[in-house]
Amino acid sequence: MKLFDVYPLHPITITKGSGSLVWDENGQEYLDLYGGHAVISIGHTHPHYVKRVTDQIHKIGFYSNSVPIPLQEQLAELLGKVSGKEDYQLFLCNSGAEANENALKLSSFYNERKKVIAFKGGFHGRTSLAVAVTDNPKIVAPVNQTDNVIFLPHNDESALENAFKESGNEISAVIIEGIQGVGGIKVASESFLKKIRSLCDQYNSVFIADSVQCGYGRSGKFYSHDYAAVNADIYTMAKGMGNGFPVAGISIASKFKPWHGMLGTTFGGNHLACAAALSVLEIIEEENLLQHAGEVGTYLIDELKQFSQIKEVRGRGLMIGIDLPQELSHIKKELLFSHHIFTGESKPNVIRLLPALNLSKAHADMFLEAFKKTITR
């Protein structure tokens, strides 16, 4: 049997990691500013993370949600504290797509409606409804297609108001990333998020804050939507939540009332997943990583804005997009193969920086020096 070939791969086999560094099979060191697609939030093999997961596997790794799992209650309590959403409820699952799928389903249960507003450039996952609200027709199979999704221009308040005027009583939910990831690190404006909140209140629609990539402290606040100083009804989480262990969740406002069987999952919230997720929150709290991500991210953004060759620098905290002109499209590959620095990308020519939240200033400077060499040669 062969692997189903759906991933374009770099010819580099990573065998070891520590903090913001990884090594390949030949012992070559790389600076990791990609974090496995924003997943590595507290650094590779953080000692507390390793101990938490190791200790748990020696006790029990898994049992289903047919019995109480006290670790889930501990996770909900700590997540409420660190995120500042203590009056919310937690449902645990396994991936960002699954989190968004459950958020959309819960919204429809709540107001018994079908239509969803999503935005151009948005990416919400690859499962059935999550991919239907994703702005990429290429990955939407015929079976995923639906007339229930309304795509609007990003940050266009007039278009949003008009959509609600036309269909407000049919709109179940509005789903939006606080900062678009795959879409090129495009920040939802504070006024736009406030407009979503007010219209959802007016029409009894549900505000879903997709925080799969832009949440868990990456922006310098726990959820990047928090910059708008309004609360969403549901926050979806995944990537940085388990530092590589598959775990996801939705944080649900108190107005939603659960009933048995409403949502469900086999693996979601298992003992190992909760141990991993708890360790991440403990490290975020202990090492003050929200503030750190904000400070190092602001430093990087300010320094990158000094390069006149860059079209635009976007983002917040340690979620940064470097929009390059076509003639500099080679820089991402040059950073990897000449300077041994992993970064992400968005088409056509945006370099995405998604490092661990405890990225040191020294490693930030290492990147800036390499970037300067590639862009000025």
N, C-alpha and C positions, 0 to 999 in steps of 0.2 A: 504494500500500500504506500502511496505517496501523499504528501500534504496537498491540500486543496490550495492552489496558488493564487491567493487574493491579496497578498501583501508585497509591495515593493520594498526590498530589503537592502540595507547597507551590508557590505561584506565584512562585518566585524562581529565577532562572537564574544559577548561580555561574559566573563566568568566570576567577577568579584566586584564588590562595591563597598565604599565607606564614605559616609557624609555626602559631599558633592562630587566625589571622584569615583570612577569605575575603571576596571582594567580588562583588557582582552586576553585571549588565550596565549598570546605571545608576551604578555607582561607589559604591554603599552598602556600608559595611563591616559585617561581622558577626563576633562572637566565636563560634568553633566549639567547642562542648563536646560535640558528638555524634561528631565524627571519622568521618563517613560510616559510622556503625554500628560504632564501635570499630576501624576500619581504620587511620586515620591515627595511627600510634604515635610518630613522631618529628617531627611537624609537616609541614605542606604545603611542598613544594618545598625541603626541606632541602638546602643546597648540596652536601654530601657525597653525598647520595642522587642528586641530579641529575647530578653528575659521574660517579658510578659507572655509572649506567644509560647516560648519553650515551657515555662511553668504550667501553662494551661494545657498543653498537649500531654503533659505527664499526668494530668488529672482526668480530663475528658475533652475530646475535640468536638464532638457533635452529639446532639440529640435534637429531636424535632420540636416544633412549637406545640406539641400535644401536652407538654409539661411546663411548669414555670421555669424560667431561666433567669436567675437573679442578676446575672451580668447585664441583661437587657435593661433592667430597671436602673442599674448603676450607670449605664451608658446614657440613658434618657436623662437622668438627673444631671450628669456632668455636661452633656451637650446643651441642655437648657441653660445651665450656669454660664458656660463659656460663650455661647452664642447670644446670650441675653434674651432668649425666648423661653423663659421658664414656664409660661402658662400654655405652651404648645404640647402636642402629643407626638410620639415617635412611632413610625412603622418602619421596620427594617427589611431590606431586600438585598439584592446582590450586585446590581450594576446601575449606571446612570440611566440607560434606556429603560430599565425596569422601574426605576424611581419615577421617571416622567410618565411612563405608561400608567402606573398606579395613581399618580397625581391627577392625570386627565380623567381616569375612570372615577376616582373619588369625587371630582368636580361634577361629573355628569350625574352621579348618584345624588349629589347634594341638591342640584337645582332642576334635575330631570330634563336637561337640554342636551343638544348635540353639537352645536357649532363652536369652533375654537378659532381664536385670532392668534396667528403667529406672524413672524416678521422675516423679511428678506435678509438672507445671510445667516439665518438661525440654523443651528444644528442641535437636535434633541435626542438622537439615538437611531437605532436601526431596527427595532422591533415594530410591530404593525402600526400602532397609532403614533408612537414616537417618531417614526420615519415619515409618517404622513404629515406631521407638522414641521418637518425638516425641509429647508429650502434647497433641495438637490434632487431634481427629477430623475437623475441617472440611477440613484439607489432606491427609488420607489418602485417596487414591482407592481404589476397590474392589480394583484390581490390587496395591496396596501392603499390603492387610490380611493379617495373619498371626496364627496362634494361638501363635506362638513367643515373644511379648513379654509379660512380666509387669510391670505398672505397680504400684509401691508408693508409699506416702506418703513425702514427702521428710523426711529426718532421723528416720525412725521405725526405731529399732534392733530393736525387738521384731518388727515386720513383716518386716524383712530376715532375721532369724534364723529365723522361721517359714517363710519362702519357701525358704530353704536346707534346712531340715529336711524339707520336703515334696518338693523337686525338686532338691536339691543336685547329684546326679550327672548331671542333665540340663542344668544351667546352664553355658552356654558363657562368658558374660561379664556383668559389671555395668558399665554406662556411666553416668557422672555428671559434671555440670559442677561445678567447685569453687565457683563462684558462678553461679547461674542468671541468664541475661541476659534473654531474652524473658519468662521466668517472673517477673521483677520484682526482680532483684538479691537473691536469697535465697541466703545463704551455707550451704554444707554444713558442718556442725559438725565439729570435729576428731575428736571421738569417733566420729562416724558414718563418716568416712573410714577411721579405724583399724579399725572393725568390718568394713567392706568388705574391707580388706586381709586381715584375719585369716580371714574366711570364704572368700575366694578362695583363700588358701593351703590351708585345710583341705580344700576340695573341688576343687582344681585348676582353678578358674575364672579368667578373665582380668579384671583390674581395668583398665578403660579410663577414663582421665582426660580428659574432653572439655575441652580448654583453648583451644578455637577463639576464644572471646571473652574468657575470664578468664585466658588465658595471656599469654606474651610480656611479662611485667613489669607488666601492668596492675594487679595487686593489691599491688604492692610486693615480691613475690617473683616469680621467673620463671614458675612455675606456681602458681596459687592453692592447688592441692592440697598444695603444700609446707608450708603452715602446719601440717598434721597430722603432719609429720615421718615420713611413710611414702612409699615409692616405688610408683607405679602400674606396671603391666606395659607399657601403651601410653599415650602422650600424643598427642592430636591437636591440630594447630595450623593456623591460617590467618590470620584477619583482620589483626592487626598485623604479620604476618610480612614482608610486602612493601610496607607503607606505601601500598597502593593498587594495586600490581602484583599480578596474580593468582598467588599461590603458596601452597602448603599442604604439610603433611607429617605423618608420624607418627614419633614417637620410640619405638623398639621395644627392649625388654629383651633381653639376650643369650641368654636361654633359648629364644628363637624362632629356628629355623634356616631360612634361605631356600632355595628351589630355583628354578631358572630357569623363568619363566613364572608363578610363584605370584601375583604382583601385576604390574600394568603400567599405563602411561599414555603417551600421545603427547606431550603438552605439558609434563607435570610435570618439574621440574628443568631446564628449558631455560636457556640461557646468560643471557638477560635476567632471568629469574626469580631465578636464583642471584645475579646481580650486585645486584639490588634487595634480596634477603634478606640478603646479606652486609653491605651498607651499613647496614641497620637494626641488625644485631647490633653492628657496629663503633661506631655512634653510641650505642647503649644502653650499651656498655662504656665508651667515651670520655667520655660525659657523665654517667655514673653514674646512669642513669635509673631503675633499680630503687629506689634509695634516694630519689631525687627524687619519684617517683610515690607512694611510701609517705608521705613527709613532707607534700607538698602535699595528698594525699588525706586524711590524718589531720586536717590543718588545716581542710579543707572540711567534713568530717564533723562535727568538733567545733563549728564555727560554725553549721552547719545545725541541730544538735541544740538550739540556743538558741531556735529558733522554736517556740513552744508550739502554733501552728496545725498543724504537721506531725504526722501520725499516727505515722510512724516513719522513721528514716534508717537505711539498710542498706548494706552493702558493705565493701570494703577497697580501699585505695589509690585509684586513679582509676577505679574502677568503683563508682558510687554510685547508690543508688535513694532517691528522695524520695517517700514514700507520702503522698498528700494526701487529705483528705476530699472527698466529691463536690462540695461547694459551692466548692471551690477548683480544680475541674477546668479552669478557663479559663487557669490560670497559664502552662502551656506555650505556648499561642498568644500570650499577652500578652508573654512573654519574647521570642518571635521577632519579632512584628510591631511591638511598641512599643519594645523594648530591643535588638532585632537580635542576639539570642543563640540559636544553634541548640542544642537539647537533644534527647534521645531520649525514648521513652515505653514503658511496658508497661501493658496494660489491667488494671484500668480507669483508675486515676489515679496511676500512678507515673511521675515524671520520672526519666529515666536520664541520668547524666552519664558520658560516655565520651570524654574529651578526649585530646589527644596527651599522651604521658608526660612531655614537657618543658613542660607548661603552667606559666606563671609564676605566682608568688603575686599579682602585680599583676592578672593576668587573672582569677585566682580571686576576688580582692576585687571586681573589676568585676562579676562574676556575683553575688556576695553582695549587693552594693549594689542591683542591679536586682531581685534576688529579694525583698529587703526591701521595696522599693517596691511590688511587685505583691501581696505577701501582706498588707501592712498598710494598703493604701489603703481 
